[in-house]
Amino acid sequence: MNIFSLDWYLIALLVFTGFYCMLASRSIVRQLIGLEIISKGAMLTVISAGALTNNLVFAQALIITMIVIEVVVVAAGLALLVKNFRINGSTDIWKLNSLKG
Amino acid sequence: MIYHTLLFALAVVFAAWAVMSRSLLISAMMLALVSVCVSLIFFNFGAPVAAVFELSVCAGLITVLFIGAVSLIRTDEEAHPENRVRFYALPLAGAIFAIAAWFYLPGFFNELSSWARIGRGGGDIGLELWDMRRPDLLGQLAMLAAGVFVVKSVFPRRAKGK
């Protein structure tokens, strides 16, 4: 087994952990934490693929874009969480449907 | 190689800790440690720019956002704790997945890595970002503006008299 196969195997475990968190929890914060863990796995995959194909410069440019998108998604998700908490007093993801206009 | 693999393993351990932790505050801190591990892996791969972005934005800014939000909702966390049994089952589920994946994934990944086409390499990250991928930068600016707009529309300013 080469080093990239081992890396990707561990990345698969990381992504599994993120998916498990999103499946097991109903709290919006934990959903976002699971999403963050999955996106870390995606970033590691991109950078290791860049190292494998000798294209690290492209990979870095792509990762900077991914980080910006991640920040915006987390900020929007947390804003929705706080809004939902102010209206319903709960962080349950099933109560988000009361936010619809 | 050992250092490299150790960092990946540490990232997985911190991620599992973040998921299993009872307190959301500790979860946010463990997420920051996952980001630090990812950043060190980037440094180890020879990608310093991405590593610095990861360290400052993901381990710094996102952690601050999480801690701010968690401190706002702390009363709910204490009043309605979640059922922990599903989270404590994570090591078991992870071990089953790891053992099952050990038989299939490494062979598939070996095959996958043999398909790689080696690129030109080299180049400069500044040239890459500012000259070749300028549309990406425009997209990032648009994304940031969209984020600001979302936060602004979620928390509208209350009109006087209401």
Interface residues (C-beta under 8 A of the other chain):
Chain A: M1 N2 I3 F4 S5 L6 D7 W8 Y9 L10 I11 A12 L13 L14 F16 T17 G18 Y20 C21 A24 S25 R26 S27 V29 R30 L32 I33 G34 E36 I37 K40 M43 L44 I47 S48 A49 G50 A51 L52 T53 N54 N55 L56 V57 F58 A59 Q60 A61 I63 I64 T65 I67 V68 I69 E70 V71 V72 V74 A75 A76 L78 A79 L80 L81 V82 K83 F85 G89 S90 T91 D92
Chain B: M1 H4 T5 F8 A9 A11 V12 A15 A16 A18 V19 L24 S27 A28 L31 V34 S35 V38 I41 F42 F45 G46 A47 V49 A50 F53 E54 V57 C58 L61 I62 L65 F66 G68 A69 V70 L72 I73 D76 E77 H80 E82 R86 F87 L90 A93 G94 F97 A98 A101 W102 L105 P106 F109 N110 L112 S113 A116 R117 I118 G119 R120 G121 G122 G123 D124 I125 E128 L129 R133 D136 G139 Q140 M143 L144 A146 G147 V150 V151 V154 F155
